[in-house]
């Protein structure tokens, strides 16, 4: 009888190919696949699911009432988790709101990194457009949460925090310099505030203008300014 050795990182099986039926061999390979699946870290999946439940509950409540009136107990009741689980992720609803805002802004800032050149080089205006377009696509995909943060219930000044984050990113010493080497904080404030005003109006009025067109407006605004 001729034996071939079927190996896997999680198991080793000796198979007599001349004797065993193909269906048995298929079952052996399926078991190997199950072993691999079962060896995957389940904790990370549970953690992600729990965090998503807590955040979905938080956003739902924040849409209903001001942040100052939201309690940990309410979030846990909506998410159907106990308070001890909540405190593994957040200290209170204010901390949760800040982390949610930080995540949104951080993702937007990451789009600029895709188009950054080497240190000392300047990002051209043609390269600025895709940065703006990608950012707007992300904002539009998460427009419900952005609208809540821009409303009266959030207890967070999203405009100030966004502009501050972008000013820090657009400082002359960084590689991302659509404004040129003579850029200064005042110019960054001007461009960022104007761009934010366009985005704010676009979001809050449920404007149906596509992101491609809004990106053209903002890029053109920076060019003309």
C-alpha positions, 0 to 999 in steps of 0.5 A: 500500500502506498502512503502519502503524507498530508500535512498541515500546521495544525494536524498531520494525517497519514492517508492510504490513497490506494485504499481510502475512498475520495469522500473520506479524504475530502472529510479529512481535508474539511476537518483540517479546515475546521481546525484552522477556523477554530484556531482563529482568535475569537476574542478579537471578534467578540471584542469588536462585536461588543464595541460595535453594540456599545457604539451603536447604542450610544449613537442612537441615544445621542440622536435622541437627547443631549450627551449630558443626559445619557448614562452608562446604564442606558447605553448598557440597557440598549446594547444588552450588556452589563456595566462592567463590560462597558467600563472595559472600553470607556470611562463614561459617555463623554469619554465614549463621545471623544473616542468616537470623534477621534476615530472619525477625524483620525480616519479622515487625516489618514487620507492625506498620508496616502498622497504625501510626498517625501519630506520637503516636497510639496503636494500639488493642487492636482494631488489635493483633489483626490485627498478631498474626494476620499475624505468627502466619500468617507464623510458621506458614508458616515453622514448620519454620525457626522450630522449628530456630532454637528448638532446640539446634542453631541457636547463636542465642538467638531468644527474646532477639533477638525480644524485644529487637527488639520492645521497640525497636519498642514504645518510647513514642516510636514510633507503634506503642503498644498499651501507651499513653503510660505504657509502659516497657521493663519492661512491654514485656519482660513482654508480649513474654516472655509472648507469646513463651512462648505462641508457643513452646509452640504451635510446639514441641508441634505444637499444631493450634490455628489462628492466629486462636485463638492471636492471640485468646489473645495479644491477650487476654493483653495486654488483661488484663495 
